[in-house]
């Protein structure tokens, strides 16, 4: 039972960490996808 409580507390602490908290407005972490240009929508 104590181990379960320890895992739950650990999961809550890890879920509370935000990697995007300190990014400026408009910035993103993932930059791998390039914008798509659709020439013929029909």
Backbone bond lengths (Angstrom), bond angles and torsions (degrees), N, CA, C in turn:
res aa  C-N    CA-C-N  psi(-1)  N-CA   C-N-CA  omega(-1)  CA-C   N-CA-C  phi
1 X - - - 1.446 - - 1.532 110.53 -
2 X 1.318 117.93 -40.56 1.460 121.21 179.41 1.523 110.97 -65.63
3 X 1.325 115.96 -35.45 1.460 120.15 179.40 1.529 110.38 -66.44
4 X 1.322 116.94 -39.78 1.460 121.30 178.27 1.535 110.71 -62.61
5 X 1.309 116.21 -43.66 1.462 120.49 178.85 1.527 109.97 -63.76
6 X 1.326 117.64 -40.10 1.462 121.45 178.95 1.525 110.48 -64.04
7 X 1.338 118.19 -40.89 1.464 121.33 177.68 1.521 111.08 -65.31
8 X 1.316 116.78 -39.42 1.462 120.30 -179.83 1.533 111.01 -66.34
9 X 1.327 116.74 -42.07 1.464 120.44 177.89 1.529 110.07 -64.51
10 X 1.322 116.97 -41.96 1.463 120.50 178.27 1.521 112.02 -62.75
11 X 1.324 116.75 -40.98 1.461 120.31 178.88 1.524 110.77 -65.27
12 X 1.317 117.57 -39.59 1.459 120.79 178.29 1.525 111.83 -65.40
13 X 1.320 116.62 -39.22 1.468 119.98 179.05 1.525 111.15 -66.70
14 X 1.327 116.84 -41.31 1.461 119.89 179.16 1.520 111.53 -69.06
15 X 1.317 117.62 -35.36 1.464 121.08 179.84 1.525 110.68 -70.69
16 X 1.298 117.95 -23.62 1.459 121.20 -179.41 1.517 113.40 -78.65
17 X 1.323 117.75 -13.91 1.462 120.88 179.60 1.523 109.51 -81.27
18 X 1.302 116.00 129.59 1.459 120.87 179.44 1.520 108.93 -115.14
19 X 1.335 116.40 124.48 1.462 119.85 179.57 1.512 111.65 -83.38
20 X 1.326 118.08 -13.51 1.459 120.80 -178.13 1.522 112.36 -104.22
21 X 1.312 117.13 9.07 1.465 120.29 -176.02 1.524 112.16 -65.90
22 X 1.307 117.74 -34.93 1.464 121.00 -173.73 1.525 113.26 -100.90
23 X 1.332 118.00 12.59 1.457 120.22 178.15 1.526 110.25 -79.72
24 X 1.327 117.41 140.35 1.462 119.54 174.99 1.525 110.97 -66.12
25 X 1.330 116.54 162.60 1.457 122.21 -179.39 1.532 109.82 -60.72
26 X 1.321 116.69 130.29 1.460 121.73 178.62 1.518 114.37 90.33
27 X 1.312 119.16 -7.51 1.462 122.09 179.36 1.524 110.07 -86.68
28 X 1.343 116.39 149.71 1.454 121.68 176.91 1.525 108.94 -131.65
29 X 1.322 116.24 158.12 1.463 120.09 179.54 1.527 111.69 -82.58
30 X 1.322 116.86 -42.17 1.463 121.34 -176.16 1.516 109.49 -93.76
31 X 1.320 117.25 120.58 1.466 120.70 -179.70 1.519 111.30 -121.54
32 X 1.310 119.55 21.21 1.457 122.80 -175.02 1.511 114.85 -77.86
33 X 1.319 119.88 -28.04 1.455 120.80 -176.94 1.519 110.29 -91.47
34 X 1.310 114.80 129.39 1.460 120.78 178.70 1.532 109.21 -87.10
35 X 1.325 118.03 153.50 1.465 120.10 177.86 1.533 111.06 -63.98
36 X 1.332 116.42 141.69 1.461 121.08 179.28 1.523 109.53 -95.50
37 X 1.319 116.14 139.44 1.448 122.06 175.35 1.517 107.18 -112.75
38 X 1.318 116.77 118.29 1.462 121.71 179.00 1.525 107.73 -99.77
39 X 1.349 115.46 116.68 1.452 119.48 -176.57 1.525 112.36 -86.78
40 X 1.320 118.35 -38.42 1.455 122.62 -176.57 1.512 109.59 -124.15
41 X 1.314 117.34 102.01 1.457 121.22 -176.07 1.521 113.72 -81.58
42 X 1.318 118.47 -15.09 1.474 120.49 -177.63 1.471 112.99 -82.82
